[in-house]
Amino acid sequence: MDITTFHFSDHTPYPPVKVDGKNPQYAAAILSNIGSCNSEMTAVSLYFYNSLVTREHYQEIAECFNRISVVEMHHLDIFGELALKLGTDPRLWSYNKGRMYYWCPGCNQYPTQINALLTNALAGELEALRKYHAQSEWIEDGHVRAILNRIIADEELHVHIFRSLLTELSMPETAPAESQEQTCPDLT
């Protein structure tokens, strides 16, 4: 396996983190990208875990998870800065049915078998892509849309990497497990 052929981040520069103005609806969407179960924080923490548990037997895969987690941390930072500019507190939390929920590690599934581990990561990337595409369609702020579209380019590369790793290991893409909704306690 030659991971030197993989690109972990798109070659185009990230747009500046700017907004047209404060917007609570856009801010809530961006908070979901920071601290919901389908968020950059979830990806960062999962890929950190995956890099640890694959390191002994799958060193190149562990390195892929490590490099992708660095890109996801950059996305987390961008979304945090964006949330601030949109007028909200960029904690690791999100709105759900009118309440605030903090992110927690219970958002992750922790498979340890390599096929399940890779398909779980792939499913998370695909779910993030669906969410970011949907946000890019309804958000009218051109700055926010440009940022979402640039991050989408990275996430598409991650999908390609996980699919390539599964192919390299001659493993099928199994149907992803049912998506977990917020399982952490709400703020009281």
Beta strands, then each sheet from edge to edge (+ up, - down):
strand 1: 93-96
strand 2: 99-102
sheet 1: 1+ 2-
end
